[in-house]
């Protein structure tokens, strides 16, 4: 599979991913927008690691490979930003707005999830199929299991990071903003993007153009999610 960007350096196993995320969490100020997303993603990865260990996935090898490839793209974006290089367009809004005082924590969390699911997931799925020498159908069952976990965690994130009912009503801009985005819809779109990328894997120019278009459109959604609300 060829894309417009080189495949990122991949951590060694889920433990390697967790080590990197915990190091980031310790180094970043708690209110930093990337720290808010990293905290959420760390809890997701810890849960996936537990489920891989307990045999909750149909193909634990493929599930672990997907998890590591997926996380590697987020960590590569962090490394690019830290070294002064431009991250993918989907991640730029979060890195640019990470310290804005009028952006709420829930917005940071959803913008990170949007970038990671909307852009990185399709590429990680394609990487996993290529590395393991399998077709997309071999990942579909565990993709759905991971998706169910993510949707449940999204609900928890909204409950934890939304203001209390005495501070929020249906007219509040935050209510409108977060209600306009759905992780389940983003996950379905990622699977469709993955299948399209896999279908054109032998046409590198077309695959690269498609990847760039997805990257740009996901970045636009992220910028909307990070609209300062005061």
PyMOL commands that set and color helices and strands:
alter all, ss='L'
color gray80, all
select helices_A, chain A and resi 13-27+33-53+60-82+89-97+105-132+137-161+173-179+183-199+204-225
alter helices_A, ss='H'
color red, helices_A
deselect
rebuild
show_as cartoon
